[in-house]
C-alpha cells in the first residue's frame, strides 16, 4: 500500500495538571519529505514528538502514522520509527557497538551492518570505545546511528545537531537528505536553528501556543517571501497572517 502522508494528526489535545499545552492541533507530514517543526521554547514541539513515539498519551485527538492509529497499533508502528528526543542516553560502560546491539535486540532486528551505520554518522573507528569516553558531539552521532540502524520508515528528531561542530552539522545535514532520497525515509525534525531547517526542509510547520498555526512548503516561502524563513517565522509567531501570498505584519 502506498501512503500520501507519513503522519496525520487531527484535533490533538494534551493536558498536564488540567492545563492544555497542546490544543486542537492538526499536522500533516507528507511521505518522503523532510518536515521542519519550528516554534519558540514552550510552544509544544517536544510534547508533540513524545506523543508520536508513545512516550506520552494524548488527552484527545487522532494520530496516524502511515494510516495506522498509534493508539491501536503502537507496537507495530514503532518498529518503523526511529527517534532522538532530548539528550540520548546510553549504557555508559558499554561500547557503541554493544549499545547498538542492545537496541537491535530490543527492536527485534537482525542482520544489520553496525559498522556501516557507525560509518554513516562519522564514528568509523570508535565502535569499540566505551560511551563514557564520548564527547557530546560523539554521543549525538551515536544517537542518530541508533535512530536509523533498524531502517525505519519515519525518523523523528528533536534538536538532532545539538553538540555538533560545523563539520558535524554539515555531515548530518547531508546524511538526512540522503536518507530521504536513497533510503525512502520521511523525517520530522525540530530545531531552534532556523538556518539549518531552511537548508534541509521541504515543508515547514510552525507551532505557537500549542497549535500548528502554519504549514507551508519551503519553496513557497523562498518564492513569495523575500525576507526568507527567519523573518517569516518571527512574524507568524508574533501574530502575523498570510493574505494574498503576502505576510501581513501585526
BELZI-V691566 format. One record per residue. N is the residue number from 1. RES is the residue in one letter. OMEGA is omega in whole degrees, 0 to 359 (* if undefined). Layout:
N_RES_OMEGA ; N_RES_OMEGA
This chain:
1_X_178 ; 2_X_183 ; 3_X_176 ; 4_X_183 ; 5_X_175 ; 6_X_180 ; 7_X_175 ; 8_X_179 ; 9_X_181 ; 10_X_174 ; 11_X_184 ; 12_X_175 ; 13_X_173 ; 14_X_178 ; 15_X_171 ; 16_X_180 ; 17_X_177 ; 18_X_176 ; 19_X_178 ; 20_X_175 ; 21_X_170 ; 22_X_187 ; 23_X_176 ; 24_X_187 ; 25_X_177 ; 26_X_181 ; 27_X_178 ; 28_X_179 ; 29_X_181 ; 30_X_177 ; 31_X_177 ; 32_X_181 ; 33_X_165 ; 34_X_184 ; 35_X_179 ; 36_X_179 ; 37_X_185 ; 38_X_175 ; 39_X_178 ; 40_X_177 ; 41_X_178 ; 42_X_182 ; 43_X_178 ; 44_X_183 ; 45_X_185 ; 46_X_177 ; 47_X_178 ; 48_X_181 ; 49_X_178 ; 50_X_177 ; 51_X_181 ; 52_X_181 ; 53_X_172 ; 54_X_178 ; 55_X_175 ; 56_X_176 ; 57_X_177 ; 58_X_174 ; 59_X_178 ; 60_X_177 ; 61_X_181 ; 62_X_178 ; 63_X_179 ; 64_X_173 ; 65_X_187 ; 66_X_174 ; 67_X_178 ; 68_X_180 ; 69_X_183 ; 70_X_180 ; 71_X_184 ; 72_X_186 ; 73_X_187 ; 74_X_185 ; 75_X_181 ; 76_X_180 ; 77_X_186 ; 78_X_173 ; 79_X_182 ; 80_X_180 ; 81_X_170 ; 82_X_185 ; 83_X_163 ; 84_X_176 ; 85_X_183 ; 86_X_186 ; 87_X_180 ; 88_X_180 ; 89_X_182 ; 90_X_168 ; 91_X_191 ; 92_X_185 ; 93_X_181 ; 94_X_180 ; 95_X_175 ; 96_X_180 ; 97_X_181 ; 98_X_176 ; 99_X_179 ; 100_X_177 ; 101_X_178 ; 102_X_179 ; 103_X_180 ; 104_X_178 ; 105_X_179 ; 106_X_181 ; 107_X_180 ; 108_X_183 ; 109_X_179 ; 110_X_174 ; 111_X_176 ; 112_X_183 ; 113_X_183 ; 114_X_181 ; 115_X_179 ; 116_X_180 ; 117_X_177 ; 118_X_177 ; 119_X_180 ; 120_X_182 ; 121_X_175 ; 122_X_177 ; 123_X_189 ; 124_X_189 ; 125_X_187 ; 126_X_185 ; 127_X_183 ; 128_X_181 ; 129_X_178 ; 130_X_181 ; 131_X_179 ; 132_X_179 ; 133_X_183 ; 134_X_172 ; 135_X_178 ; 136_X_179 ; 137_X_178 ; 138_X_178 ; 139_X_179 ; 140_X_176 ; 141_X_179 ; 142_X_176 ; 143_X_177 ; 144_X_177 ; 145_X_180 ; 146_X_181 ; 147_X_186 ; 148_X_192 ; 149_X_179 ; 150_X_175 ; 151_X_181 ; 152_X_174 ; 153_X_182 ; 154_X_179 ; 155_X_181 ; 156_X_189 ; 157_X_178 ; 158_X_182 ; 159_X_188 ; 160_X_183 ; 161_X_175 ; 162_X_176 ; 163_X_181 ; 164_X_175 ; 165_X_183 ; 166_X_178 ; 167_X_180 ; 168_X_179 ; 169_X_180 ; 170_X_179 ; 171_X_180 ; 172_X_176 ; 173_X_180 ; 174_X_178 ; 175_X_181 ; 176_X_179 ; 177_X_178 ; 178_X_180 ; 179_X_179 ; 180_X_186 ; 181_X_188 ; 182_X_184 ; 183_X_172 ; 184_X_177 ; 185_X_168 ; 186_X_183 ; 187_X_171 ; 188_X_188 ; 189_X_175 ; 190_X_179 ; 191_X_173 ; 192_X_185 ; 193_X_186 ; 194_X_182 ; 195_X_179 ; 196_X_176 ; 197_X_181 ; 198_X_183 ; 199_X_187 ; 200_X_192 ; 201_X_171 ; 202_X_183 ; 203_X_178 ; 204_X_171 ; 205_X_181 ; 206_X_180 ; 207_X_179 ; 208_X_177 ; 209_X_172 ; 210_X_180 ; 211_X_171 ; 212_X_184 ; 213_X_180 ; 214_X_169 ; 215_X_187 ; 216_X_175 ; 217_X_180 ; 218_X_179 ; 219_X_179 ; 220_X_176 ; 221_X_182 ; 222_X_183 ; 223_X_192 ; 224_X_185 ; 225_X_190 ; 226_X_184 ; 227_X_175 ; 228_X_188 ; 229_X_185 ; 230_X_180 ; 231_X_178 ; 232_X_182 ; 233_X_184 ; 234_X_177 ; 235_X_177 ; 236_X_183 ; 237_X_177 ; 238_X_174 ; 239_X_177 ; 240_X_179 ; 241_X_179 ; 242_X_179 ; 243_X_181 ; 244_X_178 ; 245_X_176 ; 246_X_176 ; 247_X_181 ; 248_X_181 ; 249_X_179 ; 250_X_*
